[in-house]
């Protein structure tokens, strides 16, 4: 189950992915704007991944017996 913050992060990732595609079409793969946008997208994806792993660890930290 995704939290509201995780859903918001997913929307941000989609927006950044679209921005990256636009930069790629306009400037190509190796332009500094494309590379910077790619780094920002990577950062957003890593944050989302960490939020899911943290959520999973919190769920199983205290098992119900």
PyMOL Python script that loads the backbone (N, CA, C, O; Angstrom):
from pymol import cmd

cmd.read_pdbstr("""\
ATOM      1  N   UNK A   1       0.844  -1.180   0.000  1.00  0.00           N
ATOM      2  CA  UNK A   1       0.000   0.000   0.000  1.00  0.00           C
ATOM      3  C   UNK A   1       0.890   1.245   0.000  1.00  0.00           C
ATOM      4  O   UNK A   1       1.738   1.410   0.877  1.00  0.00           O
ATOM      5  N   UNK A   2       0.698   2.086  -0.956  1.00  0.00           N
ATOM      6  CA  UNK A   2       1.513   3.291  -1.082  1.00  0.00           C
ATOM      7  C   UNK A   2       0.924   4.412  -0.224  1.00  0.00           C
ATOM      8  O   UNK A   2      -0.293   4.572  -0.126  1.00  0.00           O
ATOM      9  N   UNK A   3       1.802   5.163   0.376  1.00  0.00           N
ATOM     10  CA  UNK A   3       1.362   6.318   1.151  1.00  0.00           C
ATOM     11  C   UNK A   3       1.096   7.480   0.208  1.00  0.00           C
ATOM     12  O   UNK A   3       1.431   7.428  -0.976  1.00  0.00           O
ATOM     13  N   UNK A   4       0.500   8.509   0.742  1.00  0.00           N
ATOM     14  CA  UNK A   4       0.218   9.711  -0.049  1.00  0.00           C
ATOM     15  C   UNK A   4       1.525  10.327  -0.563  1.00  0.00           C
ATOM     16  O   UNK A   4       1.591  10.784  -1.705  1.00  0.00           O
ATOM     17  N   UNK A   5       2.560  10.338   0.279  1.00  0.00           N
ATOM     18  CA  UNK A   5       3.846  10.880  -0.147  1.00  0.00           C
ATOM     19  C   UNK A   5       4.463  10.058  -1.276  1.00  0.00           C
ATOM     20  O   UNK A   5       5.077  10.611  -2.189  1.00  0.00           O
ATOM     21  N   UNK A   6       4.299   8.746  -1.213  1.00  0.00           N
ATOM     22  CA  UNK A   6       4.819   7.888  -2.277  1.00  0.00           C
ATOM     23  C   UNK A   6       4.056   8.112  -3.581  1.00  0.00           C
ATOM     24  O   UNK A   6       4.647   8.082  -4.661  1.00  0.00           O
ATOM     25  N   UNK A   7       2.769   8.333  -3.483  1.00  0.00           N
ATOM     26  CA  UNK A   7       1.983   8.628  -4.682  1.00  0.00           C
ATOM     27  C   UNK A   7       2.405   9.960  -5.286  1.00  0.00           C
ATOM     28  O   UNK A   7       2.502  10.085  -6.507  1.00  0.00           O
ATOM     29  N   UNK A   8       2.657  10.953  -4.445  1.00  0.00           N
ATOM     30  CA  UNK A   8       3.122  12.256  -4.917  1.00  0.00           C
ATOM     31  C   UNK A   8       4.496  12.111  -5.582  1.00  0.00           C
ATOM     32  O   UNK A   8       4.748  12.708  -6.628  1.00  0.00           O
ATOM     33  N   UNK A   9       5.368  11.330  -4.980  1.00  0.00           N
ATOM     34  CA  UNK A   9       6.694  11.108  -5.551  1.00  0.00           C
ATOM     35  C   UNK A   9       6.596  10.441  -6.918  1.00  0.00           C
ATOM     36  O   UNK A   9       7.365  10.763  -7.824  1.00  0.00           O
ATOM     37  N   UNK A  10       5.662   9.519  -7.067  1.00  0.00           N
ATOM     38  CA  UNK A  10       5.463   8.855  -8.351  1.00  0.00           C
ATOM     39  C   UNK A  10       5.033   9.858  -9.419  1.00  0.00           C
ATOM     40  O   UNK A  10       5.480   9.773 -10.562  1.00  0.00           O
ATOM     41  N   UNK A  11       4.176  10.799  -9.058  1.00  0.00           N
ATOM     42  CA  UNK A  11       3.763  11.840  -9.999  1.00  0.00           C
ATOM     43  C   UNK A  11       4.939  12.747 -10.372  1.00  0.00           C
ATOM     44  O   UNK A  11       5.076  13.147 -11.528  1.00  0.00           O
ATOM     45  N   UNK A  12       5.781  13.066  -9.395  1.00  0.00           N
ATOM     46  CA  UNK A  12       6.958  13.883  -9.666  1.00  0.00           C
ATOM     47  C   UNK A  12       7.918  13.161 -10.604  1.00  0.00           C
ATOM     48  O   UNK A  12       8.519  13.777 -11.485  1.00  0.00           O
ATOM     49  N   UNK A  13       8.057  11.860 -10.409  1.00  0.00           N
ATOM     50  CA  UNK A  13       8.927  11.057 -11.269  1.00  0.00           C
ATOM     51  C   UNK A  13       8.408  11.076 -12.707  1.00  0.00           C
ATOM     52  O   UNK A  13       9.188  11.231 -13.646  1.00  0.00           O
ATOM     53  N   UNK A  14       7.114  10.921 -12.877  1.00  0.00           N
ATOM     54  CA  UNK A  14       6.535  10.954 -14.224  1.00  0.00           C
ATOM     55  C   UNK A  14       6.768  12.303 -14.892  1.00  0.00           C
ATOM     56  O   UNK A  14       7.101  12.362 -16.075  1.00  0.00           O
ATOM     57  N   UNK A  15       6.595  13.382 -14.140  1.00  0.00           N
ATOM     58  CA  UNK A  15       6.823  14.716 -14.689  1.00  0.00           C
ATOM     59  C   UNK A  15       8.293  14.898 -15.078  1.00  0.00           C
ATOM     60  O   UNK A  15       8.599  15.447 -16.137  1.00  0.00           O
ATOM     61  N   UNK A  16       9.187  14.439 -14.224  1.00  0.00           N
ATOM     62  CA  UNK A  16      10.621  14.567 -14.512  1.00  0.00           C
ATOM     63  C   UNK A  16      11.010  13.693 -15.697  1.00  0.00           C
ATOM     64  O   UNK A  16      11.861  14.083 -16.497  1.00  0.00           O
ATOM     65  N   UNK A  17      10.403  12.522 -15.821  1.00  0.00           N
ATOM     66  CA  UNK A  17      10.670  11.637 -16.958  1.00  0.00           C
ATOM     67  C   UNK A  17      10.247  12.308 -18.265  1.00  0.00           C
ATOM     68  O   UNK A  17      10.953  12.220 -19.269  1.00  0.00           O
ATOM     69  N   UNK A  18       9.100  12.975 -18.248  1.00  0.00           N
ATOM     70  CA  UNK A  18       8.642  13.700 -19.432  1.00  0.00           C
ATOM     71  C   UNK A  18       9.580  14.863 -19.766  1.00  0.00           C
ATOM     72  O   UNK A  18       9.876  15.116 -20.933  1.00  0.00           O
ATOM     73  N   UNK A  19      10.038  15.560 -18.736  1.00  0.00           N
ATOM     74  CA  UNK A  19      10.987  16.650 -18.932  1.00  0.00           C
ATOM     75  C   UNK A  19      12.294  16.124 -19.536  1.00  0.00           C
ATOM     76  O   UNK A  19      12.862  16.739 -20.439  1.00  0.00           O
ATOM     77  N   UNK A  20      12.753  15.000 -19.035  1.00  0.00           N
ATOM     78  CA  UNK A  20      13.973  14.394 -19.561  1.00  0.00           C
ATOM     79  C   UNK A  20      13.813  14.045 -21.035  1.00  0.00           C
ATOM     80  O   UNK A  20      14.709  14.297 -21.840  1.00  0.00           O
ATOM     81  N   UNK A  21      12.679  13.471 -21.382  1.00  0.00           N
ATOM     82  CA  UNK A  21      12.430  13.122 -22.779  1.00  0.00           C
ATOM     83  C   UNK A  21      12.438  14.362 -23.668  1.00  0.00           C
ATOM     84  O   UNK A  21      12.974  14.332 -24.775  1.00  0.00           O
ATOM     85  N   UNK A  22      11.844  15.452 -23.183  1.00  0.00           N
ATOM     86  CA  UNK A  22      11.840  16.702 -23.953  1.00  0.00           C
ATOM     87  C   UNK A  22      13.262  17.230 -24.148  1.00  0.00           C
ATOM     88  O   UNK A  22      13.621  17.662 -25.244  1.00  0.00           O
ATOM     89  N   UNK A  23      14.074  17.194 -23.084  1.00  0.00           N
ATOM     90  CA  UNK A  23      15.471  17.622 -23.209  1.00  0.00           C
ATOM     91  C   UNK A  23      16.230  16.744 -24.201  1.00  0.00           C
ATOM     92  O   UNK A  23      17.009  17.240 -25.015  1.00  0.00           O
ATOM     93  N   UNK A  24      15.998  15.450 -24.124  1.00  0.00           N
ATOM     94  CA  UNK A  24      16.656  14.523 -25.049  1.00  0.00           C
ATOM     95  C   UNK A  24      16.293  14.856 -26.505  1.00  0.00           C
ATOM     96  O   UNK A  24      17.168  14.906 -27.369  1.00  0.00           O
ATOM     97  N   UNK A  25      15.013  15.081 -26.769  1.00  0.00           N
ATOM     98  CA  UNK A  25      14.580  15.392 -28.128  1.00  0.00           C
ATOM     99  C   UNK A  25      15.180  16.713 -28.614  1.00  0.00           C
ATOM    100  O   UNK A  25      15.541  16.841 -29.784  1.00  0.00           O
ATOM    101  N   UNK A  26      15.285  17.682 -27.722  1.00  0.00           N
ATOM    102  CA  UNK A  26      15.758  18.998 -28.119  1.00  0.00           C
ATOM    103  C   UNK A  26      17.281  19.083 -28.190  1.00  0.00           C
ATOM    104  O   UNK A  26      17.829  19.687 -29.113  1.00  0.00           O
ATOM    105  N   UNK A  27      17.970  18.476 -27.211  1.00  0.00           N
ATOM    106  CA  UNK A  27      19.412  18.667 -27.100  1.00  0.00           C
ATOM    107  C   UNK A  27      20.245  17.412 -27.357  1.00  0.00           C
ATOM    108  O   UNK A  27      21.435  17.522 -27.653  1.00  0.00           O
ATOM    109  N   UNK A  28      19.658  16.239 -27.251  1.00  0.00           N
ATOM    110  CA  UNK A  28      20.417  15.001 -27.397  1.00  0.00           C
ATOM    111  C   UNK A  28      20.819  14.439 -26.037  1.00  0.00           C
ATOM    112  O   UNK A  28      20.550  15.022 -24.987  1.00  0.00           O
ATOM    113  N   UNK A  29      21.484  13.264 -26.105  1.00  0.00           N
ATOM    114  CA  UNK A  29      21.836  12.534 -24.883  1.00  0.00           C
ATOM    115  C   UNK A  29      22.912  13.199 -24.033  1.00  0.00           C
ATOM    116  O   UNK A  29      22.848  13.143 -22.805  1.00  0.00           O
ATOM    117  N   UNK A  30      23.895  13.823 -24.665  1.00  0.00           N
ATOM    118  CA  UNK A  30      25.080  14.252 -23.912  1.00  0.00           C
ATOM    119  C   UNK A  30      25.086  15.735 -23.546  1.00  0.00           C
ATOM    120  O   UNK A  30      26.095  16.243 -23.056  1.00  0.00           O
ATOM    121  N   UNK A  31      23.989  16.426 -23.772  1.00  0.00           N
ATOM    122  CA  UNK A  31      23.913  17.836 -23.389  1.00  0.00           C
ATOM    123  C   UNK A  31      23.822  17.947 -21.873  1.00  0.00           C
ATOM    124  O   UNK A  31      23.244  17.083 -21.214  1.00  0.00           O
ATOM    125  N   UNK A  32      24.388  19.003 -21.328  1.00  0.00           N
ATOM    126  CA  UNK A  32      24.419  19.176 -19.868  1.00  0.00           C
ATOM    127  C   UNK A  32      23.017  19.256 -19.261  1.00  0.00           C
ATOM    128  O   UNK A  32      22.804  18.770 -18.150  1.00  0.00           O
ATOM    129  N   UNK A  33      22.058  19.860 -19.970  1.00  0.00           N
ATOM    130  CA  UNK A  33      20.688  19.934 -19.443  1.00  0.00           C
ATOM    131  C   UNK A  33      20.067  18.541 -19.350  1.00  0.00           C
ATOM    132  O   UNK A  33      19.373  18.227 -18.383  1.00  0.00           O
ATOM    133  N   UNK A  34      20.319  17.712 -20.359  1.00  0.00           N
ATOM    134  CA  UNK A  34      19.785  16.346 -20.352  1.00  0.00           C
ATOM    135  C   UNK A  34      20.406  15.539 -19.223  1.00  0.00           C
ATOM    136  O   UNK A  34      19.707  14.817 -18.512  1.00  0.00           O
ATOM    137  N   UNK A  35      21.692  15.658 -19.061  1.00  0.00           N
ATOM    138  CA  UNK A  35      22.399  14.912 -18.013  1.00  0.00           C
ATOM    139  C   UNK A  35      21.937  15.365 -16.633  1.00  0.00           C
ATOM    140  O   UNK A  35      21.713  14.531 -15.755  1.00  0.00           O
ATOM    141  N   UNK A  36      21.791  16.667 -16.427  1.00  0.00           N
ATOM    142  CA  UNK A  36      21.333  17.174 -15.129  1.00  0.00           C
ATOM    143  C   UNK A  36      19.923  16.685 -14.813  1.00  0.00           C
ATOM    144  O   UNK A  36      19.633  16.290 -13.684  1.00  0.00           O
ATOM    145  N   UNK A  37      19.059  16.713 -15.809  1.00  0.00           N
ATOM    146  CA  UNK A  37      17.691  16.233 -15.610  1.00  0.00           C
ATOM    147  C   UNK A  37      17.685  14.740 -15.294  1.00  0.00           C
ATOM    148  O   UNK A  37      16.898  14.280 -14.466  1.00  0.00           O
ATOM    149  N   UNK A  38      18.554  13.991 -15.945  1.00  0.00           N
ATOM    150  CA  UNK A  38      18.666  12.556 -15.677  1.00  0.00           C
ATOM    151  C   UNK A  38      19.109  12.298 -14.241  1.00  0.00           C
ATOM    152  O   UNK A  38      18.605  11.384 -13.588  1.00  0.00           O
ATOM    153  N   UNK A  39      20.037  13.091 -13.758  1.00  0.00           N
ATOM    154  CA  UNK A  39      20.489  12.957 -12.373  1.00  0.00           C
ATOM    155  C   UNK A  39      19.351  13.260 -11.398  1.00  0.00           C
ATOM    156  O   UNK A  39      19.193  12.582 -10.382  1.00  0.00           O
ATOM    157  N   UNK A  40      18.566  14.281 -11.718  1.00  0.00           N
ATOM    158  CA  UNK A  40      17.432  14.631 -10.854  1.00  0.00           C
ATOM    159  C   UNK A  40      16.401  13.507 -10.844  1.00  0.00           C
ATOM    160  O   UNK A  40      15.831  13.193  -9.799  1.00  0.00           O
ATOM    161  N   UNK A  41      16.164  12.906 -11.996  1.00  0.00           N
ATOM    162  CA  UNK A  41      15.246  11.776 -12.077  1.00  0.00           C
ATOM    163  C   UNK A  41      15.769  10.603 -11.255  1.00  0.00           C
ATOM    164  O   UNK A  41      15.009   9.978 -10.515  1.00  0.00           O
ATOM    165  N   UNK A  42      17.053  10.299 -11.377  1.00  0.00           N
ATOM    166  CA  UNK A  42      17.657   9.230 -10.574  1.00  0.00           C
ATOM    167  C   UNK A  42      17.459   9.485  -9.086  1.00  0.00           C
ATOM    168  O   UNK A  42      17.129   8.570  -8.333  1.00  0.00           O
ATOM    169  N   UNK A  43      17.660  10.721  -8.670  1.00  0.00           N
ATOM    170  CA  UNK A  43      17.508  11.078  -7.261  1.00  0.00           C
ATOM    171  C   UNK A  43      16.072  10.836  -6.793  1.00  0.00           C
ATOM    172  O   UNK A  43      15.855  10.280  -5.716  1.00  0.00           O
ATOM    173  N   UNK A  44      15.097  11.251  -7.596  1.00  0.00           N
ATOM    174  CA  UNK A  44      13.692  11.041  -7.233  1.00  0.00           C
ATOM    175  C   UNK A  44      13.360   9.550  -7.129  1.00  0.00           C
ATOM    176  O   UNK A  44      12.660   9.123  -6.210  1.00  0.00           O
ATOM    177  N   UNK A  45      13.869   8.771  -8.074  1.00  0.00           N
ATOM    178  CA  UNK A  45      13.611   7.325  -8.046  1.00  0.00           C
ATOM    179  C   UNK A  45      14.250   6.697  -6.822  1.00  0.00           C
ATOM    180  O   UNK A  45      13.639   5.846  -6.175  1.00  0.00           O
ATOM    181  N   UNK A  46      15.468   7.102  -6.495  1.00  0.00           N
ATOM    182  CA  UNK A  46      16.134   6.564  -5.307  1.00  0.00           C
ATOM    183  C   UNK A  46      15.376   6.916  -4.034  1.00  0.00           C
ATOM    184  O   UNK A  46      15.259   6.087  -3.131  1.00  0.00           O
ATOM    185  N   UNK A  47      14.862   8.138  -3.956  1.00  0.00           N
ATOM    186  CA  UNK A  47      14.079   8.535  -2.786  1.00  0.00           C
ATOM    187  C   UNK A  47      12.824   7.682  -2.658  1.00  0.00           C
ATOM    188  O   UNK A  47      12.468   7.248  -1.563  1.00  0.00           O
ATOM    189  N   UNK A  48      12.157   7.445  -3.783  1.00  0.00           N
ATOM    190  CA  UNK A  48      10.950   6.618  -3.744  1.00  0.00           C
ATOM    191  C   UNK A  48      11.286   5.200  -3.309  1.00  0.00           C
ATOM    192  O   UNK A  48      10.579   4.619  -2.487  1.00  0.00           O
ATOM    193  N   UNK A  49      12.355   4.642  -3.851  1.00  0.00           N
ATOM    194  CA  UNK A  49      12.766   3.289  -3.474  1.00  0.00           C
ATOM    195  C   UNK A  49      13.061   3.211  -1.982  1.00  0.00           C
ATOM    196  O   UNK A  49      12.657   2.256  -1.320  1.00  0.00           O
ATOM    197  N   UNK A  50      13.762   4.211  -1.447  1.00  0.00           N
ATOM    198  CA  UNK A  50      14.068   4.228  -0.014  1.00  0.00           C
ATOM    199  C   UNK A  50      12.791   4.314   0.817  1.00  0.00           C
ATOM    200  O   UNK A  50      12.698   3.691   1.874  1.00  0.00           O
ATOM    201  N   UNK A  51      11.818   5.074   0.350  1.00  0.00           N
ATOM    202  CA  UNK A  51      10.579   5.192   1.115  1.00  0.00           C
ATOM    203  C   UNK A  51       9.838   3.858   1.158  1.00  0.00           C
ATOM    204  O   UNK A  51       9.232   3.522   2.176  1.00  0.00           O
ATOM    205  N   UNK A  52       9.879   3.092   0.063  1.00  0.00           N
ATOM    206  CA  UNK A  52       9.233   1.779   0.062  1.00  0.00           C
ATOM    207  C   UNK A  52       9.980   0.793   0.964  1.00  0.00           C
ATOM    208  O   UNK A  52       9.348   0.009   1.673  1.00  0.00           O
ATOM    209  N   UNK A  53      11.309   0.822   0.945  1.00  0.00           N
ATOM    210  CA  UNK A  53      12.048  -0.112   1.796  1.00  0.00           C
ATOM    211  C   UNK A  53      11.908   0.267   3.261  1.00  0.00           C
ATOM    212  O   UNK A  53      11.850  -0.616   4.117  1.00  0.00           O
ATOM    213  N   UNK A  54      11.853   1.558   3.572  1.00  0.00           N
ATOM    214  CA  UNK A  54      11.643   1.999   4.948  1.00  0.00           C
ATOM    215  C   UNK A  54      10.258   1.581   5.414  1.00  0.00           C
ATOM    216  O   UNK A  54      10.095   1.091   6.532  1.00  0.00           O
ATOM    217  N   UNK A  55       9.257   1.775   4.557  1.00  0.00           N
ATOM    218  CA  UNK A  55       7.889   1.383   4.889  1.00  0.00           C
ATOM    219  C   UNK A  55       7.817  -0.119   5.151  1.00  0.00           C
ATOM    220  O   UNK A  55       7.162  -0.551   6.099  1.00  0.00           O
ATOM    221  N   UNK A  56       8.483  -0.910   4.323  1.00  0.00           N
ATOM    222  CA  UNK A  56       8.477  -2.366   4.482  1.00  0.00           C
ATOM    223  C   UNK A  56       9.146  -2.758   5.797  1.00  0.00           C
ATOM    224  O   UNK A  56       8.633  -3.614   6.518  1.00  0.00           O
ATOM    225  N   UNK A  57      10.295  -2.137   6.121  1.00  0.00           N
ATOM    226  CA  UNK A  57      11.000  -2.451   7.366  1.00  0.00           C
ATOM    227  C   UNK A  57      10.147  -2.079   8.579  1.00  0.00           C
ATOM    228  O   UNK A  57      10.130  -2.804   9.574  1.00  0.00           O
ATOM    229  N   UNK A  58       9.441  -0.951   8.499  1.00  0.00           N
ATOM    230  CA  UNK A  58       8.602  -0.531   9.618  1.00  0.00           C
ATOM    231  C   UNK A  58       7.444  -1.503   9.827  1.00  0.00           C
ATOM    232  O   UNK A  58       7.038  -1.755  10.962  1.00  0.00           O
ATOM    233  N   UNK A  59       6.919  -2.041   8.745  1.00  0.00           N
ATOM    234  CA  UNK A  59       5.792  -2.970   8.860  1.00  0.00           C
ATOM    235  C   UNK A  59       6.201  -4.245   9.558  1.00  0.00           C
ATOM    236  O   UNK A  59       5.401  -4.828  10.290  1.00  0.00           O
ATOM    237  N   UNK A  60       7.411  -4.688   9.353  1.00  0.00           N
ATOM    238  CA  UNK A  60       7.832  -5.983   9.887  1.00  0.00           C
ATOM    239  C   UNK A  60       8.773  -5.867  11.090  1.00  0.00           C
ATOM    240  O   UNK A  60       9.335  -6.861  11.549  1.00  0.00           O
ATOM    241  N   UNK A  61       8.933  -4.647  11.588  1.00  0.00           N
ATOM    242  CA  UNK A  61       9.811  -4.460  12.721  1.00  0.00           C
ATOM    243  C   UNK A  61       9.219  -5.073  13.989  1.00  0.00           C
ATOM    244  O   UNK A  61       9.955  -5.637  14.800  1.00  0.00           O
ATOM    245  N   UNK A  62       7.928  -4.973  14.168  1.00  0.00           N
ATOM    246  CA  UNK A  62       7.274  -5.474  15.362  1.00  0.00           C
ATOM    247  C   UNK A  62       6.219  -6.516  14.967  1.00  0.00           C
ATOM    248  O   UNK A  62       5.057  -6.171  14.751  1.00  0.00           O
ATOM    249  N   UNK A  63       6.613  -7.763  14.874  1.00  0.00           N
ATOM    250  CA  UNK A  63       5.663  -8.783  14.447  1.00  0.00           C
ATOM    251  C   UNK A  63       4.546  -8.968  15.482  1.00  0.00           C
ATOM    252  O   UNK A  63       4.766  -8.885  16.691  1.00  0.00           O
ATOM    253  N   UNK A  64       3.381  -9.214  14.976  1.00  0.00           N
ATOM    254  CA  UNK A  64       2.223  -9.459  15.834  1.00  0.00           C
ATOM    255  C   UNK A  64       2.169 -10.951  16.125  1.00  0.00           C
ATOM    256  O   UNK A  64       2.178 -11.774  15.209  1.00  0.00           O
ATOM    257  N   UNK A  65       2.112 -11.287  17.391  1.00  0.00           N
ATOM    258  CA  UNK A  65       2.118 -12.705  17.787  1.00  0.00           C
ATOM    259  C   UNK A  65       0.775 -13.082  18.344  1.00  0.00           C
ATOM    260  O   UNK A  65       0.569 -14.230  18.736  1.00  0.00           O
TER     261      UNK A  65
END
""", "prot")
cmd.dss("prot")
cmd.show_as("cartoon", "prot")
cmd.util.cbc("prot")
cmd.orient("prot")
